[in-house]
Amino acid sequence: MQILIKEYDKRDDEQLKELFDLSFVDEGLLNIIRKSKFKFAYSAFVKDKLIGMSFGWMSSFHPYCTYFRILSNPFYAMNDVEEKLLSKVESLGTMDLPLQTSIWETSINIKSIYERNGFKEIRKTYMPTLQVSNFKAELPYSDENNHMIKTLAEISLNKELMEKLALLVKRNYEKTHTVNPVVSTGLDEWKKMILANDVLLDGSYICLDAFGKDIAAYSFLHESESEDSYELGWCGHSKKLYKSLIPQLIVRQIKYSINEKVKVIIGEFDTTDSCAMEVLKTFPFAPCPTWITYQKK
């Protein structure tokens, strides 16, 4: 069976949508192709049938690698479609940055291909759900250190504390993304990211130190695409001794969600983030496959 690889043509958009559906890929990535935001894009055909696709793009926030995805029709897996598309990507002479991609751990075939071709796993990401509707009204909660807990709504009105929060969030995020660094940007930009349109100001909590002057720990909560669910955002602490405060903030967020009649909280936990992993191991999230990120320098 002869496979033809050629540059992407917009006339193949309808078949591309079908390929996305078969590949269980976030449809948000489809806009990269439809709006021509890609760095490269190649299609694989058997006669007039689109059976595979590879495309790459850049991130303004993480500008030090080239992101890419390879999609294929699983019914043509025996034809080495993914291997041929990867070979095409690696043959491009403009690849002056590390290549980075992510797959579900259940994608056994492409997982094997990446590992055979020198890609290294840099992290795993868990995206499980927590059925808060199953929790009893009273949840265990202890604040033996008597720390002051504020909502993000309250902190946002205090210029000094908001500045300290932005600085801490920036530091922690950069620390957990050393393999794929972020662009250098000022605190005002970090404040904007913290106060994003979907953040729940009254459901995001910040714990102050014993003197109420500095940030000890934080955990953000966001709206999701579904009305009956929320999403956990960034969490972190300023010192290791404050690590135990984060689960206390999550308990408050569970209570907040229950009061708002929300049934599910969705998490996103990177293995490179010790605070996120602490949350994952503390609460009864449902089992789920991991999202593996690979990189090749």
PABA-461616 format. One line per 5 residues: their letters; for each residue x, y, z of C-alpha. Coordinates in pm, whole numbers, plus 32768, in hexadecimal, padded with zeros to 4 digits. Layout:
BEGIN
a	X/Y/Z ~ ...
***
This chain:
BEGIN
mqili	8000/8000/8000 ~ 80A4/8142/7F8B ~ 809C/8268/807D ~ 80C4/83C6/7FF4 ~ 8134/84DD/80E1
keydk	80FC/8642/8072 ~ 80C9/879D/8105 ~ 7F76/87D8/81A4 ~ 7E66/8867/80C3 ~ 7D33/8918/8152
rddeq	7C5B/884F/8064 ~ 7C98/8723/8145 ~ 7BF7/87CC/8271 ~ 7AC6/86E7/827F ~ 7B9C/85AD/8283
lkelf	7C81/864F/8383 ~ 7B5E/867C/8475 ~ 7B10/8508/8453 ~ 7C7E/84B8/849A ~ 7C74/858D/85D7
dlsfv	7B40/84D1/864F ~ 7BEA/8381/8618 ~ 7D25/83F4/86CE ~ 7C7E/847B/880B ~ 7D3D/85C3/87E8
degll	7CD0/870B/8886 ~ 7C0B/87C2/877C ~ 7CAE/8906/87EE ~ 7DDE/8895/8728 ~ 7D05/8889/85F1
niirk	7D02/8A05/85F0 ~ 7E7D/8A08/85CB ~ 7E48/8969/8476 ~ 7D0B/8A1C/8410 ~ 7D99/8B72/8468
skfkf	7EEC/8B25/83C9 ~ 7FA9/8B52/8511 ~ 8085/8A25/84CD ~ 81FD/8A25/8491 ~ 81D7/88F5/83B1
aysaf	80BB/880A/8352 ~ 80C8/86C9/8285 ~ 7FB8/85D7/821D ~ 7FD6/8463/81D5 ~ 7EF5/83CC/80CA
vkdkl	7E9D/827A/803B ~ 7E0B/82E0/7EEC ~ 7D0F/83EF/7F4E ~ 7CE6/8379/80B6 ~ 7D88/844E/81C9
igmsf	7E1E/8352/82BB ~ 7F14/8426/8380 ~ 7F87/8583/83D8 ~ 80B4/8629/8479 ~ 80C1/8797/84D9
gwmss	8194/8878/85B3 ~ 816B/89C9/8659 ~ 8212/8ABB/8747 ~ 819E/8B39/889C ~ 81D5/8CA3/8900
fhpyc	81D9/8C37/8A70 ~ 82C3/8B0D/8A40 ~ 8394/8B83/8917 ~ 84C1/8A9F/8942 ~ 843C/896A/8890
tyfri	8370/890C/875D ~ 8228/8864/87B9 ~ 819F/8760/86CC ~ 8099/864F/86AC ~ 807D/851D/85D2
lsnpf	7F22/8494/858E ~ 7ECA/8356/84D4 ~ 7DA0/8285/8478 ~ 7DC2/8150/855B ~ 7D41/806E/8445
yamnd	7E7E/80BA/8380 ~ 7F6F/8084/84A2 ~ 8019/7F5D/83F8 ~ 8091/8042/82E0 ~ 8190/8103/83B7
veekl	80D5/8249/837D ~ 814A/82E4/84C4 ~ 82B4/827C/848A ~ 82B2/8319/8330 ~ 821A/845E/83B2
lskve	8319/8472/84CC ~ 8430/843A/83D2 ~ 83A7/855B/8305 ~ 839E/8640/8437 ~ 8503/85EA/8498
slgtm	857E/861F/8334 ~ 851B/878E/833A ~ 8654/8865/833A ~ 85B7/897C/8409 ~ 859E/88B7/854D
dlplq	868F/8983/8624 ~ 85C9/894B/8767 ~ 8576/880B/8824 ~ 8446/874F/87A3 ~ 8334/8716/88A6
tsiwe	81F3/8650/8896 ~ 80F7/85A8/897C ~ 802B/8467/8961 ~ 7F44/8393/8A35 ~ 7FFE/8270/8AD5
tsini	7F01/818A/8A2E ~ 7F89/81F1/88D5 ~ 8075/80C8/88D8 ~ 80E2/80D4/876B ~ 814D/8242/8759
ksiye	81E2/8226/88B9 ~ 82C7/8113/883C ~ 8323/81DE/8706 ~ 838A/8311/87CF ~ 845B/8247/88C1
rngfk	8508/818C/87A6 ~ 855E/82D6/8701 ~ 8608/8375/882C ~ 84EC/8438/88CD ~ 8504/844E/8A48
eirkt	83E3/8461/8B3C ~ 83F5/85AD/8BF9 ~ 82B6/8591/8CC5 ~ 8169/84E5/8CF3 ~ 8025/859F/8D2D
ymptl	7EF8/8511/8DE4 ~ 7DA3/85A8/8D91 ~ 7CB2/84F0/8E79 ~ 7B5F/8554/8F04 ~ 7AEB/8573/906B
qvsnf	797B/852E/90A8 ~ 7936/8634/91B3 ~ 77C2/85EB/91A3 ~ 7814/84A5/9259 ~ 78B3/8559/9380
kaelp	77F5/858D/94C1 ~ 7798/86F0/951E ~ 78A2/86F5/962F ~ 7A04/86BA/95BB ~ 7B31/868D/96A1
ysden	7BE7/87D3/96CC ~ 7CF9/8841/97B6 ~ 7DB3/8987/97D2 ~ 7E8F/893F/98F8 ~ 7F7D/8A56/9896
nhmik	7E68/8B5A/989B ~ 7ED3/8BEC/974E ~ 7E00/8CFB/96B4 ~ 7D50/8C89/9575 ~ 7CD6/8D85/9475
tlaei	7C21/8D65/932B ~ 7CC7/8DD8/91EB ~ 7BB9/8EE5/91DD ~ 7C3D/8F75/9322 ~ 7DAD/8F54/92C4
slnke	7D73/8FFE/9174 ~ 7D0D/913D/922F ~ 7E56/9147/92EE ~ 7F69/91C5/9206 ~ 808B/914D/92DE
lmekl	8004/8FEC/9316 ~ 7F9E/8FCD/91A8 ~ 8101/9027/9146 ~ 818C/8F1D/9232 ~ 8095/8E1A/91B0
allvk	80F7/8E5D/9046 ~ 8268/8E42/909E ~ 8231/8CF5/9151 ~ 815B/8C61/903B ~ 825F/8CCB/8F3A
rnyek	837A/8C2E/9004 ~ 82C3/8AE6/903A ~ 8251/8AC4/8ED1 ~ 83AD/8B06/8E49 ~ 843E/8A09/8F3E
thtvn	8359/88F5/8EC0 ~ 839B/8945/8D4F ~ 8517/894A/8D3E ~ 851B/884A/8C21 ~ 8436/8929/8B52
pvvst	8470/8A8C/8BD6 ~ 8377/8BA7/8BC3 ~ 83B5/8CF6/8B1F ~ 8439/8E07/8C02 ~ 8317/8EE9/8C5A
gldew	82BF/8FE9/8D65 ~ 81E4/8FC3/8E98 ~ 80C5/9082/8DF7 ~ 80A1/8F68/8CF9 ~ 80A0/8E64/8E0E
kkmil	7F94/8F28/8EC5 ~ 7EC0/8F1E/8D89 ~ 7EED/8DA5/8D6F ~ 7E8F/8D76/8EDD ~ 7D5A/8E51/8EB1
andvl	7CEF/8DA9/8D6C ~ 7B85/8DC8/8CFF ~ 7B31/8C65/8D67 ~ 7BCC/8C73/8EC4 ~ 7AD8/8C5A/8FE6
ldgsy	7B3F/8D7B/90C6 ~ 7A74/8CFF/91EF ~ 7AD4/8B93/91BA ~ 7C4B/8BCC/91A4 ~ 7CFC/8BDD/92F4
iclda	7E40/8C71/9373 ~ 7ED3/8C21/94C5 ~ 7FA6/8D2E/956D ~ 80C0/8CF1/9661 ~ 8092/8D14/97D9
fgkdi	80CD/8E8C/97C3 ~ 7FDC/8EC0/96A1 ~ 80EC/8F6F/95DA ~ 8163/8E67/94E2 ~ 80CD/8D54/940B
aaysf	80F1/8BF8/94A1 ~ 8026/8B2C/93A6 ~ 7F22/8B51/9294 ~ 7E30/8A83/91C3 ~ 7D61/8B09/90A2
lhese	7C14/8A8D/901E ~ 7B85/8ACB/8EC2 ~ 7A42/8AA6/8E04 ~ 7A3A/8990/8D01 ~ 7981/8953/8BBD
sedsy	787C/888D/8C7E ~ 7787/8935/8D6C ~ 779E/881C/8E6D ~ 791A/881C/8E8B ~ 7A3D/88FB/8EF5
elgwc	7BAF/88D9/8EAA ~ 7CCD/88F1/8FA1 ~ 7DD6/89EB/8F38 ~ 7F34/8A37/8FB6 ~ 7F8B/89E6/911C
ghskk	80CC/8A1B/91DC ~ 817C/8A8E/9316 ~ 8297/8B7A/9375 ~ 834C/8A88/945F ~ 8349/890E/948D
lyksl	82BD/8933/95ED ~ 817E/89C2/954E ~ 8147/8896/9467 ~ 8040/8801/954F ~ 7F6D/893C/9527
ipqli	7F18/88EF/93BC ~ 7E2C/87C8/9406 ~ 7D79/88AC/94FE ~ 7D3D/89A6/93E7 ~ 7CBE/888F/9305
vrqik	7BC5/8826/9413 ~ 7B40/898A/9414 ~ 7B20/8979/929A ~ 7A5F/8833/92B3 ~ 7970/88D7/93AA
ysine	7951/8A05/92C6 ~ 7900/8921/919E ~ 77F9/8862/9265 ~ 7755/89AB/92CA ~ 7750/8A12/915C
kvkvi	76A1/88C9/9100 ~ 77CF/8858/9036 ~ 77F6/86DF/901E ~ 7957/86B0/8F9B ~ 7AAE/8750/8FC6
igefd	7BA9/870B/8EB0 ~ 7D1B/8703/8F00 ~ 7E56/8726/8E2F ~ 7F8C/86A9/8EE3 ~ 80EC/86A4/8E52
ttdsc	81EB/85B4/8EE1 ~ 82E5/86D5/8EDB ~ 820E/8793/8FD7 ~ 822D/8706/913A ~ 810D/87DF/91BA
amevl	801F/8760/90AF ~ 8086/85F8/90F3 ~ 8042/862F/9265 ~ 7EDB/868D/920E ~ 7EB6/855E/912B
ktfpf	7F25/846A/9239 ~ 7E56/850E/934E ~ 7CFC/8509/92AD ~ 7C32/83EA/9213 ~ 7C4F/844A/90A4
apcpt	7BCF/8349/8FAB ~ 7CD8/8279/8EF8 ~ 7D33/82F0/8D9B ~ 7E3C/82BE/8C8C ~ 7F5F/83B2/8C8E
wityq	7FBF/84B2/8B87 ~ 8131/8481/8B37 ~ 820A/859B/8AB4 ~ 833D/8546/89E4 ~ 845B/8621/8973
kk	8582/85F2/8888 ~ 86A4/86E8/887D
***
